[in-house]
């Protein structure tokens, strides 16, 4: 519901993939060549987006007693994990460094889809870990076994990423 100020990453990802498919088709580009470039740039946006979540005091973490816990204005009186910062580091900085190293020193130039696959795996793992510290969306709460919607939506990304890595295509 973007008209109410929010958008899920996973839904946005589907829209971006559809736009990339259309763009690649119209420009007669190999889809994974474009996808690998976009995958490498995406962690920068994720990092900045999570910092914005922190500054806005939204998507805060679960209550905790760790020394770096914070009281968020809309999070009640109890100290909480600054999960936005955890996610900024994992989904943003760590994933960017991983993709940079593979792009610069790995076999990514010879295998289209490798970076896209690594992005999907890395984001999925980072999001599942980050969700362990994040308060679930109020309208969804916890799901089966204490999991969250973010974890459920990230698991297929890991599977898809593994498929991309295993089925990577030789570059033209």
Helices and strands as residue ranges (DSSP letters): G 2-4, H 9-27, H 31-55, H 83-87, I 88-94, H 95-105, G 108-110, E 111-112, H 114-131, G 144-146, H 149-166, E 169-170
